Amino acid sequence: ERRNSLSGPMMCQLGEAVRSVETWEDGRVLLLSGEGGHFCSGADLGTVRQAIDTPERGALMSQLMTDTLNRLRNLPLLSIAAIDGAAVGGGAELCIATDLRVLSLNATIQFVHTRLGAAPGWGGAARLTQEIGRSSALRLLLLAEKLDVEAIMRLGLAHACGHEGESASDVAMRTIITPSLEASASVDSMRAIKGQVAATSTIPDSVLREQTWLFSPLWGVGANRKAVGGTGDTRS
């Protein structure tokens, strides 16, 4: 089941959308959510098998998505991931790239990369480490643990959760968007505060390049190729 997975064209469209928001001068908040009761399951495996099936192509995907999510994190406006259902693999990396995360009661986050014979390829390992620390990040990535709402909140990966029957978007409006808009006297104030915080938490480009360099040799070969239904090529 695809559950809002991202095809190659959709990855490009996401990048274009983020670039357009960079020039949105009156914007205060960007809310990111999925359709159909699910957040995002990462890269579409059909696309992976057909078009992103070598380390070289994996590197290109990694560079594109790392740049896109880095731009998302550094937007001049507040970004919020509203997580209904599952945020899996690249979807987990996507939600970690936003400033804040809120949950419906059925939300889960899972970094499944090790089960696919891979590693986070969109900058997610660096961002996760920044969010919850080295030891906790290693545990989540190496064990591929599925986090439920309680575990997500305990780790500090999300900032609010909903009531029974409440969508994550509604949670975001109730707990963050409406209160922050009421508290702020101007767009400029909100954007300045976001800029100050972003300036102190930017991940160096050299670190993100290293993430791609470590990810790409795993992609489309060996265990990863077998896991996504390829031919079983065992090149290293």
C-alpha positions as CSV (number, residue, x, y, z in Angstrom):
1,E,0.0,0.0,0.0
2,R,1.5,3.3,-1.1
3,R,0.2,5.6,1.6
4,N,1.2,8.9,0.1
5,S,4.5,7.6,-1.2
6,L,6.6,10.0,-3.4
7,S,7.4,9.2,-7.0
8,G,10.2,10.9,-8.8
9,P,8.0,13.6,-10.3
10,M,6.4,14.2,-6.9
11,M,9.9,14.7,-5.3
12,C,10.6,17.3,-8.0
13,Q,7.2,18.9,-7.4
14,L,7.9,19.0,-3.6
15,G,11.1,20.8,-4.3
16,E,9.4,23.4,-6.5
17,A,6.7,23.9,-3.9
18,V,9.2,24.6,-1.2
19,R,11.1,27.0,-3.5
20,S,7.8,28.9,-4.1
21,V,7.1,29.2,-0.4
22,E,10.5,30.7,0.1
23,T,9.3,33.8,-1.6
24,W,5.9,34.0,0.2
25,E,6.4,37.3,1.9
26,D,3.2,37.3,3.9
27,G,3.3,33.7,5.1
28,R,3.5,32.8,8.7
29,V,2.8,29.1,8.9
30,L,3.2,26.1,6.5
31,L,1.1,23.0,7.5
32,L,2.3,19.7,5.9
33,S,-0.2,16.8,6.0
34,G,-1.1,13.7,4.1
35,E,-4.4,12.5,2.5
36,G,-6.4,9.4,3.4
37,G,-5.5,9.1,7.1
38,H,-1.8,8.6,6.4
39,F,1.2,11.0,6.4
40,C,3.8,9.6,4.0
41,S,5.6,6.3,3.4
42,G,8.6,7.8,1.7
43,A,9.9,6.9,-1.8
44,D,7.4,5.0,-4.0
45,L,8.9,1.5,-4.4
46,G,7.6,1.2,-8.0
47,T,9.6,4.3,-8.9
48,V,12.6,2.9,-7.0
49,R,12.5,-0.4,-9.0
50,Q,12.1,1.2,-12.4
51,A,14.0,4.5,-12.2
52,I,16.0,5.0,-9.0
53,D,17.7,1.6,-9.1
54,T,21.5,2.3,-8.9
55,P,23.8,3.9,-6.4
56,E,24.3,6.8,-8.9
57,R,20.6,7.4,-9.2
58,G,20.2,7.0,-5.5
59,A,22.8,9.7,-5.0
60,L,20.8,12.1,-7.2
61,M,17.6,11.4,-5.3
62,S,19.5,11.9,-2.0
63,Q,20.9,15.2,-3.2
64,L,17.5,16.5,-4.4
65,M,15.6,15.5,-1.3
66,T,18.3,16.6,1.1
67,D,18.3,20.0,-0.5
68,T,14.5,20.2,-0.5
69,L,14.2,19.2,3.1
70,N,17.0,21.5,4.1
71,R,15.1,24.4,2.4
72,L,11.9,23.3,4.2
73,R,13.6,23.4,7.6
74,N,15.1,26.8,6.9
75,L,12.0,28.5,5.5
76,P,11.4,32.0,6.9
77,L,8.0,30.8,8.2
78,L,7.0,28.2,10.8
79,S,6.6,24.7,9.4
80,I,4.4,22.0,11.1
81,A,4.0,18.4,10.2
82,A,0.5,17.2,11.0
83,I,0.9,13.4,11.3
84,D,-2.2,11.2,10.8
85,G,-1.3,7.5,10.5
86,A,2.1,6.4,9.5
87,A,5.3,8.5,8.7
88,V,7.6,5.7,7.5
89,G,11.1,5.7,6.0
90,G,11.5,8.8,3.9
91,G,8.1,10.0,5.4
92,A,9.8,9.9,8.8
93,E,12.6,12.0,7.4
94,L,10.1,14.4,5.9
95,C,8.3,15.1,9.2
96,I,11.6,15.5,11.0
97,A,12.5,18.3,8.6
98,T,9.7,20.6,9.9
99,D,10.0,22.9,12.8
100,L,7.2,21.2,14.8
101,R,5.2,18.1,14.7
102,V,1.7,17.3,16.0
103,L,-0.2,14.0,16.1
104,S,-3.5,12.4,15.8
105,L,-4.0,9.4,18.2
106,N,-3.2,6.9,15.4
107,A,0.1,8.5,14.4
108,T,3.3,6.5,14.2
109,I,6.8,7.3,13.1
110,Q,9.2,4.6,12.0
111,F,12.7,4.8,10.4
112,V,12.7,1.5,8.5
113,H,15.9,2.1,6.4
114,T,18.0,-0.6,8.0
115,R,15.3,-3.2,7.2
116,L,15.7,-2.1,3.5
117,G,19.5,-2.6,3.6
118,A,19.9,1.2,3.5
119,A,20.4,4.3,5.6
120,P,18.5,7.6,5.8
121,G,19.2,9.3,2.5
122,W,17.4,12.7,2.9
123,G,19.4,14.1,5.8
124,G,17.1,12.4,8.4
125,A,19.9,10.9,10.5
126,A,21.5,14.3,11.1
127,R,18.1,16.0,11.8
128,L,17.0,13.1,14.1
129,T,20.3,13.3,16.1
130,Q,19.8,17.1,16.5
131,E,16.2,16.6,17.7
132,I,16.7,13.7,20.3
133,G,20.4,13.2,20.7
134,R,23.0,10.7,19.5
135,S,22.0,7.6,21.6
136,S,18.3,7.9,21.1
137,A,18.8,8.5,17.4
138,L,21.0,5.5,17.0
139,R,18.5,3.3,18.8
140,L,15.6,4.3,16.6
141,L,17.6,3.9,13.4
142,L,19.3,0.6,14.2
143,L,16.2,-1.1,15.7
144,A,13.7,0.4,13.2
145,E,11.3,0.8,16.1
146,K,7.7,1.8,15.4
147,L,6.9,4.7,17.7
148,D,3.3,5.2,18.8
149,V,2.0,8.5,20.1
150,E,3.1,7.9,23.7
151,A,6.7,7.1,22.6
152,I,6.8,10.0,20.2
153,M,5.8,12.4,22.8
154,R,8.1,10.9,25.4
155,L,11.1,11.4,23.1
156,G,10.1,15.0,22.4
157,L,9.7,14.3,18.7
158,A,6.2,15.9,18.7
159,H,4.8,18.9,20.5
160,A,1.0,18.1,20.8
161,C,-1.4,15.2,20.3
162,G,-5.1,15.1,19.6
163,H,-8.2,13.9,21.3
164,E,-10.3,11.0,20.1
165,G,-11.5,11.7,16.5
166,E,-9.4,14.8,16.1
167,S,-7.3,15.1,13.0
168,A,-3.6,16.2,13.3
169,S,-4.4,19.3,11.2
170,D,-7.1,20.3,13.8
171,V,-4.5,19.7,16.5
172,A,-2.1,22.0,14.8
173,M,-4.7,24.7,14.6
174,R,-5.8,24.3,18.2
175,T,-2.4,24.0,19.9
176,I,0.0,26.0,17.7
177,I,-1.3,28.0,14.8
178,T,-4.2,29.9,16.4
179,P,-2.3,30.6,19.6
180,S,0.8,31.8,17.8
181,L,-1.1,34.0,15.5
182,E,-3.0,35.5,18.4
183,A,0.2,36.0,20.4
184,S,2.2,37.7,17.6
185,A,1.6,41.3,16.7
186,S,3.1,41.0,13.2
187,V,4.3,38.7,10.4
188,D,7.7,40.3,10.7
189,S,8.0,39.3,14.4
190,M,7.1,35.6,13.7
191,R,9.5,35.4,10.8
192,A,12.3,37.1,12.7
193,I,12.0,34.6,15.6
194,K,12.0,31.7,13.2
195,G,15.1,33.1,11.5
196,Q,16.9,33.5,14.8
197,V,16.2,29.9,15.9
198,A,17.0,28.5,12.4
199,A,20.4,30.4,12.4
200,T,21.4,28.5,15.6
201,S,20.4,25.1,14.5
202,T,21.4,24.9,10.8
203,I,23.1,21.6,9.9
204,P,26.4,22.2,8.0
205,D,26.4,21.4,4.3
206,S,29.4,19.2,4.9
207,V,27.4,17.0,7.2
208,L,24.6,16.6,4.8
209,R,27.0,15.8,1.9
210,E,28.5,13.1,4.1
211,Q,25.1,11.6,4.7
212,T,24.6,11.3,0.9
213,W,28.1,9.9,0.5
214,L,27.3,7.1,3.1
215,F,23.8,6.4,1.8
216,S,24.4,6.1,-2.0
217,P,26.7,3.0,-2.1
218,L,23.9,1.0,-0.4
219,W,21.1,2.0,-2.8
220,G,20.0,-0.3,-5.6
221,V,22.5,-3.1,-4.8
222,G,22.9,-6.0,-2.4
223,A,20.4,-6.1,0.5
224,N,18.6,-3.0,-0.6
225,R,17.9,-4.4,-4.1
226,K,16.5,-7.6,-2.6
227,A,14.4,-5.7,-0.1
228,V,12.7,-3.6,-2.6
229,G,12.1,-6.5,-5.0
230,G,14.9,-6.1,-7.4
231,T,17.0,-8.8,-9.1
232,G,19.2,-9.5,-6.1
233,D,22.4,-8.0,-7.5
234,T,24.9,-8.4,-4.7
235,R,27.5,-5.8,-5.7
236,S,29.0,-3.9,-2.8
